[in-house]
Amino acid sequence: MKRIIDNDMPVNITGSQIKELRTKAGLSQRQLSEKLELEAVYTCRGSISRIENGQRAVTDIELMAIAKVLGVDINMLFDVKQ
């Protein structure tokens, strides 16, 4: 049985949408990381990069905080373009 990290598929489905919304908000990855820290969610800039590239899973707590910081409904993070 393959594990989620054993394949070439992204490990999250929200990364590209997070990146798009972050750039539309005019935030760098570092700025997003700093704003998340103000919400008591400690996600470093490198982790933001890996989330956006689909190389790292993202927790529900992180998703809630990202949506709040970006000023969007959490469902917007799942508006995945095919």
All heavy atoms as an XYZ file, in Angstrom:
640
protein
N       0.836     -1.169      0.000
C       0.000      0.000      0.000
C       0.888      1.241      0.000
O       1.806      1.360      0.802
C      -0.911      0.007      1.229
C      -1.721      1.261      1.339
S      -2.533      1.400      2.928
C      -4.165      0.942      2.499
N       0.599      2.165     -0.903
C       1.358      3.400     -0.969
C       0.887      4.371      0.099
O      -0.293      4.445      0.400
C       1.210      4.049     -2.337
C       2.005      3.391     -3.408
C       1.988      4.242     -4.647
C       3.285      4.017     -5.367
N       3.730      5.135     -6.105
N       1.826      5.105      0.642
C       1.488      6.172      1.573
C       1.356      7.472      0.784
O       1.846      7.583     -0.339
C       2.583      6.326      2.620
C       2.745      5.104      3.486
C       3.810      5.273      4.529
N       5.017      5.830      3.928
C       6.023      6.341      4.613
N       5.969      6.369      5.915
N       7.081      6.813      4.018
N       0.727      8.464      1.381
C       0.491      9.726      0.688
C       1.796     10.387      0.237
O       1.850     11.040     -0.791
C      -0.359     10.684      1.547
C      -0.840     11.850      0.718
C       0.409     11.162      2.755
C      -1.921     12.671      1.374
N       2.877     10.188      0.988
C       4.135     10.834      0.632
C       4.954     10.023     -0.367
O       6.010     10.460     -0.791
C       4.987     11.125      1.886
C       5.312      9.840      2.622
C       4.313     12.144      2.773
C       6.287     10.006      3.784
N       4.480      8.857     -0.774
C       5.226      7.998     -1.671
C       4.932      8.232     -3.146
O       5.548      7.626     -3.994
C       4.935      6.517     -1.370
C       5.550      6.080     -0.058
O       6.502      6.726      0.401
O       5.064      5.089      0.502
N       4.012      9.112     -3.454
C       3.679      9.296     -4.864
C       4.069     10.692     -5.327
O       4.527     11.518     -4.562
C       2.194      9.006     -5.122
C       1.290      9.946     -4.354
O       1.606     11.107     -4.146
N       0.146      9.449     -3.935
N       3.895     10.948     -6.600
C       4.255     12.238     -7.177
C       3.096     13.220     -7.163
O       3.206     14.309     -7.711
C       4.734     12.041     -8.616
C       6.047     11.279     -8.673
O       6.856     11.430     -7.739
O       6.257     10.542     -9.652
N       1.998     12.837     -6.551
C       0.837     13.710     -6.479
C       1.017     14.729     -5.360
O       1.683     14.456     -4.383
C      -0.434     12.876     -6.213
C      -0.744     11.834     -7.281
S      -1.139     12.550     -8.869
C      -2.627     13.420     -8.474
N       0.401     15.912     -5.509
C       0.448     16.880     -4.413
C      -0.181     16.290     -3.153
O      -1.091     15.475     -3.232
C      -0.410     18.049     -4.923
C      -0.504     17.865     -6.406
C      -0.353     16.387     -6.652
N       0.300     16.720     -1.994
C      -0.233     16.208     -0.734
C      -1.317     17.119     -0.168
O      -1.801     16.890      0.932
C       0.869     15.955      0.318
C       1.806     14.861     -0.153
C       1.610     17.227      0.648
N      -1.679     18.153     -0.915
C      -2.829     18.975     -0.544
C      -3.488     19.491     -1.821
O      -2.870     19.481     -2.882
C      -2.430     20.137      0.387
C      -1.669     21.226     -0.324
O      -2.157     21.855     -1.261
N      -0.449     21.481      0.120
N      -4.743     19.907     -1.718
C      -5.449     20.413     -2.894
C      -5.660     21.920     -2.828
O      -6.260     22.491     -3.725
C      -6.810     19.704     -3.091
C      -7.736     19.968     -1.902
C      -6.624     18.213     -3.339
C      -9.168     19.520     -2.131
N      -5.158     22.550     -1.782
C      -5.413     23.972     -1.577
C      -4.219     24.865     -1.898
O      -4.365     26.077     -1.973
C      -5.831     24.234     -0.124
O      -4.790     23.787      0.738
C      -7.135     23.537      0.217
N      -3.064     24.291     -2.082
C      -1.843     25.080     -2.231
C      -1.872     26.109     -3.335
O      -1.489     27.263     -3.127
N      -2.306     25.713     -4.518
C      -2.308     26.665     -5.635
C      -3.285     27.813     -5.392
O      -3.007     28.965     -5.736
C      -2.631     25.953     -6.949
O      -3.911     25.352     -6.889
N      -4.406     27.515     -4.763
C      -5.392     28.555     -4.461
C      -4.872     29.481     -3.362
O      -5.080     30.698     -3.420
C      -6.734     27.933     -4.065
C      -7.845     28.925     -3.889
C      -8.247     29.626     -5.183
O      -7.745     29.363     -6.262
N      -9.169     30.553     -5.052
N      -4.189     28.927     -2.380
C      -3.582     29.755     -1.336
C      -2.583     30.717     -1.964
O      -2.576     31.917     -1.663
C      -2.915     28.884     -0.254
C      -3.986     28.154      0.564
C      -2.007     29.722      0.652
C      -3.446     27.083      1.493
N      -1.757     30.213     -2.861
C      -0.766     31.065     -3.532
C      -1.454     32.177     -4.317
O      -1.049     33.341     -4.256
C       0.112     30.228     -4.463
C       1.179     31.039     -5.157
C       2.076     30.165     -6.003
C       3.189     30.985     -6.629
N       4.126     30.125     -7.380
N      -2.481     31.831     -5.066
C      -3.199     32.823     -5.865
C      -3.815     33.906     -4.978
O      -3.677     35.104     -5.249
C      -4.283     32.144     -6.696
C      -5.024     33.091     -7.618
C      -6.030     32.379     -8.487
O      -5.766     31.249     -8.926
O      -7.096     32.984     -8.734
N      -4.483     33.499     -3.912
C      -5.118     34.462     -3.016
C      -4.084     35.295     -2.261
O      -4.293     36.491     -2.026
C      -6.050     33.739     -2.041
C      -7.289     33.107     -2.675
C      -7.970     32.163     -1.696
C      -8.253     34.168     -3.172
N      -2.975     34.678     -1.899
C      -1.900     35.409     -1.210
C      -1.327     36.498     -2.113
O      -1.155     37.652     -1.689
C      -0.786     34.456     -0.768
C       0.413     35.169     -0.146
C       1.553     34.217      0.161
N       2.064     33.486     -0.977
C       2.872     34.010     -1.917
N       3.225     35.281     -1.879
N       3.313     33.252     -2.906
N      -1.048     36.151     -3.363
C      -0.479     37.140     -4.273
C      -1.496     38.240     -4.592
O      -1.121     39.407     -4.692
C       0.056     36.493     -5.553
O      -0.966     35.738     -6.187
C       1.240     35.577     -5.264
N      -2.772     37.881     -4.725
C      -3.811     38.901     -4.940
C      -3.900     39.861     -3.755
O      -4.215     41.037     -3.928
C      -5.171     38.251     -5.178
C      -5.355     37.723     -6.577
C      -6.750     37.176     -6.777
C      -6.909     36.639     -8.179
N      -8.231     36.062     -8.413
N      -3.617     39.344     -2.560
C      -3.644     40.176     -1.353
C      -2.370     41.016     -1.223
O      -2.267     41.843     -0.313
C      -3.827     39.303     -0.114
N      -1.413     40.791     -2.105
C      -0.173     41.551     -2.073
C       0.770     41.161     -0.959
O       1.588     41.965     -0.511
N       0.664     39.906     -0.519
C       1.510     39.420      0.574
C       2.605     38.499      0.053
O       2.363     37.666     -0.824
C       0.679     38.644      1.597
C      -0.401     39.396      2.353
C      -1.213     38.434      3.208
C       0.200     40.497      3.200
N       3.790     38.642      0.621
C       4.847     37.673      0.355
C       4.606     36.460      1.255
O       3.790     36.511      2.185
C       6.216     38.285      0.681
O       6.346     38.495      2.077
N       5.319     35.392      0.997
C       5.207     34.221      1.864
C       5.624     34.574      3.282
O       5.003     34.140      4.245
C       6.054     33.072      1.316
C       5.514     32.494      0.034
C       6.429     31.456     -0.583
O       7.621     31.399     -0.278
N       5.880     30.651     -1.468
N       6.664     35.372      3.426
C       7.122     35.779      4.753
C       6.048     36.601      5.468
O       5.777     36.391      6.653
C       8.418     36.577      4.665
C       8.910     37.009      6.044
C      10.342     37.462      6.080
N      11.300     36.561      5.492
C      11.743     35.426      6.042
N      11.286     35.046      7.212
N      12.634     34.677      5.435
N       5.415     37.520      4.747
C       4.361     38.336      5.353
C       3.183     37.475      5.799
O       2.625     37.690      6.879
C       3.896     39.419      4.389
C       4.929     40.506      4.167
C       4.565     41.424      3.018
O       4.095     40.976      1.967
N       4.777     42.714      3.217
N       2.809     36.494      4.971
C       1.734     35.586      5.367
C       2.130     34.825      6.624
O       1.339     34.700      7.562
C       1.386     34.619      4.231
C       0.326     33.563      4.546
C      -0.979     34.192      5.015
C       0.091     32.677      3.327
N       3.356     34.342      6.659
C       3.846     33.622      7.824
C       3.770     34.498      9.077
O       3.329     34.034     10.142
C       5.295     33.172      7.587
O       5.846     32.613      8.744
N       4.166     35.746      8.958
C       4.135     36.663     10.105
C       2.705     36.936     10.559
O       2.423     36.999     11.759
C       4.847     37.965      9.747
C       6.352     37.791      9.610
C       7.056     38.978      8.981
O       6.375     39.929      8.503
O       8.306     38.954      8.938
N       1.784     37.089      9.620
C       0.386     37.324      9.970
C      -0.235     36.084     10.612
O      -1.059     36.191     11.522
C      -0.409     37.777      8.754
C      -0.059     39.198      8.320
C      -0.902     39.636      7.156
C      -0.567     41.047      6.740
N      -1.075     42.045      7.664
N       0.165     34.902     10.155
C      -0.316     33.666     10.776
C       0.175     33.567     12.216
O      -0.556     33.112     13.104
C       0.140     32.443      9.984
C      -0.544     32.241      8.631
C       0.131     31.107      7.863
C      -2.021     31.979      8.801
N       1.403     34.010     12.452
C       1.946     33.978     13.810
C       1.110     34.846     14.752
O       0.906     34.491     15.911
C       3.398     34.457     13.800
C       4.092     34.277     15.117
C       5.577     34.575     15.058
O       6.183     34.411     13.983
O       6.124     34.964     16.101
N       0.592     35.967     14.241
C      -0.273     36.822     15.058
C      -1.579     36.117     15.416
O      -2.253     36.494     16.372
C      -0.571     38.139     14.328
C       0.636     39.044     14.091
C       0.233     40.244     13.238
C       1.249     39.489     15.401
N      -1.936     35.080     14.657
C      -3.120     34.265     14.933
C      -2.756     33.020     15.751
O      -3.558     32.107     15.887
C      -3.779     33.825     13.614
C      -4.280     34.962     12.750
C      -5.400     35.745     13.392
O      -6.232     35.128     14.102
O      -5.441     36.974     13.196
N      -1.519     32.999     16.257
C      -0.992     31.872     17.046
C      -0.878     30.586     16.237
O      -1.019     29.482     16.763
C      -1.806     31.645     18.315
N      -0.633     30.734     14.933
C      -0.392     29.596     14.051
C       1.018     29.787     13.498
O       1.260     30.704     12.710
C      -1.438     29.523     12.915
C      -1.103     28.406     11.944
C      -2.825     29.326     13.502
N       1.929     28.949     13.925
C       3.335     29.121     13.583
C       3.693     28.266     12.368
O       3.953     27.076     12.479
C       4.196     28.794     14.806
C       3.808     29.673     15.965
C       2.927     29.220     16.948
C       4.262     30.978     16.039
C       2.541     30.046     17.990
C       3.872     31.815     17.067
C       3.014     31.346     18.046
O       2.622     32.169     19.062
N       3.677     28.913     11.211
C       3.986     28.261      9.934
C       5.059     29.118      9.267
O       4.788     30.242      8.855
C       2.727     28.177      9.048
O       1.663     27.582      9.799
C       2.987     27.355      7.805
N       6.274     28.591      9.175
C       7.385     29.379      8.638
C       7.232     29.614      7.136
O       6.422     28.968      6.467
C       8.714     28.700      8.944
S       9.012     27.185      8.024
N       8.022     30.538      6.616
C       7.970     30.873      5.204
C       8.234     29.651      4.326
O       7.583     29.435      3.318
C       8.968     32.000      4.869
C       8.728     32.551      3.465
C       9.977     32.764      2.626
N      10.951     31.723      2.619
C      11.000     30.723      1.722
N      10.069     30.583      0.800
N      11.952     29.836      1.783
N       9.183     28.828      4.727
C       9.485     27.616      3.970
C       8.305     26.666      3.916
O       8.047     26.029      2.889
N       7.569     26.577      5.013
C       6.377     25.722      5.034
C       5.292     26.282      4.125
O       4.602     25.524      3.448
C       5.840     25.575      6.459
O       6.719     24.790      7.234
N       5.155     27.606      4.094
C       4.190     28.235      3.181
C       4.540     27.851      1.742
O       3.678     27.468      0.958
C       4.186     29.777      3.326
C       3.843     30.204      4.742
C       3.276     30.409      2.277
C       2.406     30.098      5.128
N       5.822     27.933      1.411
C       6.272     27.575      0.066
C       5.922     26.124     -0.257
O       5.395     25.827     -1.340
C       7.784     27.783     -0.051
O       8.253     27.356     -1.303
N       6.206     25.217      0.676
C       5.920     23.800      0.431
C       4.416     23.529      0.347
O       3.977     22.688     -0.441
C       6.591     22.935      1.504
C       8.117     22.895      1.336
C       8.800     21.896      2.255
N       8.585     22.160      3.666
C       9.236     23.079      4.385
N      10.142     23.835      3.815
N       8.984     23.234      5.667
N       3.619     24.245      1.133
C       2.156     24.113      1.037
C       1.704     24.545     -0.349
O       0.950     23.848     -1.024
C       1.450     24.944      2.134
C       1.637     24.296      3.500
C      -0.040     25.106      1.818
C       1.220     25.180      4.675
N       2.176     25.715     -0.791
C       1.763     26.234     -2.096
C       2.198     25.339     -3.246
O       1.511     25.249     -4.262
C       2.325     27.650     -2.290
C       1.679     28.671     -1.388
C       2.201     30.074     -1.557
O       3.223     30.278     -2.263
O       1.590     30.988     -0.983
N       3.333     24.664     -3.083
C       3.830     23.764     -4.129
C       3.275     22.352     -4.021
O       3.635     21.481     -4.808
C       5.361     23.722     -4.099
C       5.970     25.028     -4.511
O       5.427     25.725     -5.362
N       7.082     25.392     -3.911
N       2.411     22.112     -3.034
C       1.806     20.794     -2.869
C       2.737     19.766     -2.273
O       2.470     18.570     -2.352
N       3.824     20.209     -1.656
C       4.802     19.291     -1.086
C       4.581     19.035      0.400
O       5.276     18.212      0.990
C       6.212     19.844     -1.289
C       6.580     20.009     -2.735
C       7.877     20.773     -2.902
O       8.252     21.580     -2.064
N       8.555     20.521     -4.002
N       3.657     19.782      1.004
C       3.395     19.637      2.438
C       1.901     19.669      2.676
O       1.177     20.447      2.069
C       4.055     20.785      3.204
C       3.794     20.789      4.711
C       4.366     22.086      5.292
N       4.153     22.322      6.686
C       3.025     22.725      7.249
N       1.925     22.891      6.543
N       2.969     22.971      8.539
N       1.459     18.789      3.546
C       0.053     18.805      3.942
C      -0.209     20.059      4.765
O       0.703     20.624      5.367
C      -0.288     17.555      4.746
N      -1.448     20.491      4.770
C      -1.830     21.679      5.524
C      -2.920     21.266      6.509
O      -3.842     20.537      6.163
C      -2.266     22.821      4.576
C      -3.386     22.432      3.680
C      -2.591     24.083      5.324
N      -2.787     21.717      7.749
C      -3.747     21.310      8.771
C      -5.011     22.154      8.700
O      -5.020     23.242      8.106
C      -3.146     21.448     10.188
O      -2.958     22.835     10.485
C      -1.831     20.695     10.321
N      -6.054     21.663      9.322
C      -7.309     22.418      9.346
C      -7.136     23.736     10.094
O      -7.674     24.766      9.690
C      -8.448     21.586      9.938
C      -8.134     20.971     11.293
O      -6.986     21.097     11.782
O      -9.038     20.340     11.869
N      -6.347     23.743     11.142
C      -6.082     24.972     11.897
C      -5.365     25.981     10.996
O      -5.690     27.178     10.999
C      -5.235     24.671     13.159
C      -5.966     23.713     14.098
C      -4.825     25.957     13.864
C      -7.271     24.239     14.651
N      -4.392     25.504     10.232
C      -3.685     26.392      9.302
C      -4.637     26.938      8.243
O      -4.590     28.130      7.914
C      -2.518     25.654      8.632
C      -1.361     25.386      9.556
C      -0.310     24.483      8.950
O      -0.659     23.520      8.229
O       0.879     24.738      9.214
N      -5.509     26.079      7.714
C      -6.466     26.534      6.701
C      -7.382     27.615      7.249
O      -7.642     28.618      6.566
C      -7.299     25.355      6.182
C      -6.569     24.369      5.279
C      -7.448     23.158      5.010
C      -6.149     25.033      3.984
N      -7.865     27.430      8.470
C      -8.738     28.431      9.076
C      -8.006     29.761      9.244
O      -8.548     30.823      8.931
C      -9.256     27.925     10.428
C     -10.254     26.786     10.297
S     -10.723     26.030     11.879
C     -11.224     27.433     12.844
N      -6.765     29.700      9.711
C      -5.994     30.921      9.925
C      -5.627     31.594      8.601
O      -5.680     32.822      8.484
C      -4.739     30.610     10.737
N      -5.265     30.807      7.603
C      -4.928     31.368      6.286
C      -6.127     32.092      5.709
O      -6.012     33.213      5.205
C      -4.407     30.260      5.339
C      -3.015     29.790      5.794
C      -4.364     30.749      3.897
C      -2.526     28.528      5.121
N      -7.295     31.467      5.786
C      -8.512     32.108      5.272
C      -8.769     33.420      6.008
O      -9.098     34.440      5.385
C      -9.702     31.164      5.407
N      -8.608     33.408      7.319
C      -8.840     34.625      8.117
C      -7.861     35.720      7.714
O      -8.264     36.861      7.477
C      -8.712     34.307      9.605
C      -8.969     35.504     10.491
C      -8.932     35.134     11.956
C      -9.208     36.364     12.816
N      -9.158     36.025     14.245
N      -6.585     35.383      7.623
C      -5.561     36.370      7.271
C      -5.796     36.923      5.867
O      -5.637     38.121      5.629
C      -4.148     35.747      7.389
C      -3.102     36.621      6.714
C      -3.799     35.518      8.854
N      -6.201     36.067      4.947
C      -6.439     36.511      3.571
C      -7.801     37.178      3.400
O      -8.100     37.718      2.336
C      -6.294     35.334      2.599
C      -4.892     34.716      2.512
C      -4.909     33.505      1.592
C      -3.867     35.745      2.054
N      -8.629     37.124      4.436
C      -9.935     37.774      4.388
C     -10.919     37.113      3.453
O     -11.729     37.778      2.810
N     -10.838     35.763      3.392
C     -11.742     35.014      2.522
C     -12.446     33.926      3.327
O     -11.973     33.520      4.386
C     -10.996     34.369      1.321
C     -10.347     35.424      0.444
C      -9.960     33.352      1.779
N     -13.556     33.467      2.811
C     -14.234     32.316      3.385
C     -13.346     31.093      3.144
O     -12.730     30.963      2.073
C     -15.597     32.139      2.704
C     -16.399     31.018      3.325
O     -16.185     29.852      2.921
O     -17.229     31.310      4.198
N     -13.282     30.205      4.109
C     -12.417     29.024      3.984
C     -12.731     28.209      2.731
O     -11.844     27.598      2.142
C     -12.475     28.154      5.260
C     -11.322     27.139      5.261
C     -13.824     27.499      5.417
C     -11.095     26.457      6.574
N     -13.988     28.226      2.290
C     -14.349     27.487      1.075
C     -13.615     27.996     -0.160
O     -13.425     27.243     -1.113
C     -15.854     27.538      0.856
C     -16.597     26.771      1.925
O     -16.261     25.640      2.226
N     -17.586     27.408      2.530
N     -13.186     29.248     -0.134
C     -12.419     29.795     -1.266
C     -11.097     29.075     -1.447
O     -10.570     28.998     -2.555
C     -12.148     31.288     -1.066
C     -13.377     32.172     -1.218
S     -13.933     32.262     -2.923
C     -12.551     33.045     -3.706
N     -10.550     28.515     -0.379
C      -9.284     27.796     -0.476
C      -9.452     26.491     -1.235
O      -8.480     25.936     -1.741
C      -8.710     27.531      0.918
C      -8.448     28.759      1.789
C      -7.871     28.331      3.133
C      -7.550     29.759      1.104
N     -10.685     26.023     -1.333
C     -10.952     24.764     -2.027
C     -11.493     24.987     -3.442
O     -11.905     24.039     -4.103
C     -11.945     23.915     -1.221
C     -11.369     23.462      0.080
C     -11.564     24.199      1.245
C     -10.599     22.312      0.163
C     -11.020     23.799      2.453
C     -10.044     21.897      1.354
C     -10.256     22.645      2.505
N     -11.470     26.220     -3.900
C     -11.922     26.552     -5.261
C     -10.811     26.198     -6.239
O     -10.122     27.047     -6.787
C     -12.278     28.035     -5.358
C     -12.896     28.394     -6.694
O     -13.426     27.494     -7.367
O     -12.841     29.583     -7.056
N     -10.611     24.898     -6.408
C      -9.486     24.363     -7.164
C      -9.800     24.393     -8.655
O     -10.843     23.925     -9.089
C      -9.178     22.920     -6.713
C      -8.007     22.357     -7.488
C      -8.902     22.889     -5.220
N      -8.848     24.960     -9.406
C      -8.972     24.968    -10.876
C      -8.428     23.663    -11.433
O      -7.353     23.230    -11.073
C      -8.182     26.128    -11.486
C      -8.924     27.440    -11.464
C      -8.750     28.107    -10.177
C      -9.338     29.500    -10.159
N      -9.601     29.932     -8.819
N      -9.169     23.041    -12.295
C      -8.726     21.771    -12.904
C      -7.990     22.015    -14.191
O      -8.142     22.873    -14.901
C      -9.934     20.873    -13.154
C     -10.656     20.478    -11.906
C      -9.842     19.635    -10.944
O      -8.961     18.896    -11.329
N     -10.113     19.773     -9.669
